[in-house]
Amino acid sequence: MKIQPLSFLLFCTVLGISPKVWAHGANISYQQTQAIEIQAQYDGGTPMDNAQVTVYAPDDPANPWLKGMTDAEGKFTFSPDPTVTGNWDVKVRQAGHGDLVSIPIAGNANGDGGGGENNTVQIATAPTSMNSGYTPLQKAVMAAVGVWGCVGTALFFARRKSSPTPAVHSESRVEG
Amino acid sequence: MHIPDGLLPSSVYISGYAITGGVTWYSLRQIRKKSNPQAEIPQASLLTAAFFVSSLIHIPIPPTSIHFVLNGLMGIVLGYYAFPAILIGLFFQAVMFGHGGIAALGMNAAMMGIPALLASSVFRFSNPLERKQKTWTGICAFIAGSGAIALSASIFTLVTLATISDSIDAQAERTITLLALGGYGIQALLEGIFTVMVVSFLVRVKPELLDC
């Protein structure tokens, strides 16, 4: 069987421009990373769904490192660059409301501290929720304290000024 | 309806403090002219407590949730005392619950306090002396109560729209901010009704409270 030069060129061209068509195999690579999940809520506990999220890296706080949107539960997940340590600022905004949280990320100094292979990322995960973080009971106690401060002020200024007891009156009784 | 810290340019926060400083000075000056400036501090303190707590009671109205602000009612009852009362209430809200923020305190005080003073003027100007006409008193109270919150919401919306940064989707933010105006309209309606109820009660039991 004689292969025509034109047909051979056509065959090579098809293989070259559409490799996905001919590639029946698939390959998935993975890499273990540490991610940060934030949850944005309104003060009343309602999730800030579809709110706009802007992430700023510590080395460039003026320009966004990542943009995205929260999901239906107000959550947003991103993997910071482990070589950039410092405070990562995450800004969430929706209809003028929102918050800004700084997430400290420090490199563990097993290596050179600047992105070596042995470095791991330490994330301060305590304030993952972008609200005040108080329980309802704590809020109630704080509100009661605040209200009591105002009531105390009102009582102080509303007190009746006691009229001085005339000393002459008691003396006259003794004399009488 | 609190402008938060960190979202707006610094110039907005500084301008807010400048406006609030001026209005606070003017309010205190007017209070000082009274024969007994301390006489109305008790009701100012109690309404500050109500203002402080009202931010914790949320009514979910998508895409956000609302809470009573009560700035119109404070203006009606307190007059010039309303502005410093709102300023103090906002300070404690920011410090204790993180509502708003210290940087945004001036802007929030101006946004809520100036409409309170206007509500006071509207209520007194349009309701001269004769408060026996309950219907007219109620209408004035509703206009003052709902108008104050509507004005605050308008200021909030204008500031929000004017300060959308390039780092976010401006069109989406603009759309949802305008949609939120519907929620503020409901809030204004509710606050107007609540103000009418309180003012009607005060007219019946202690009308001198409305003559500050």
Interface residues (C-beta under 8 A of the other chain):
Chain A: Y42 D43 G44 G45 T46 Q52 T54 N63 P64 K67 K91 R93 Q94 A95 G96 H97 G98 D99 L100 N131 S132 Y134 K139 M142 A143 G146 V147 C150 V151 T153 A154 L155 F157 A158
Chain B: H2 I3 P4 D5 G6 L7 Q38 I41 P42 Q43 S45 L46 T48 A49 F52 V53 S55 L56 H58 P60 P63 T64 S65 H67 F92 M96 F97 G98 H99 F156 T157 V159 T160 S167 I168 D169 A172 E173 I176 T177 L179 A180
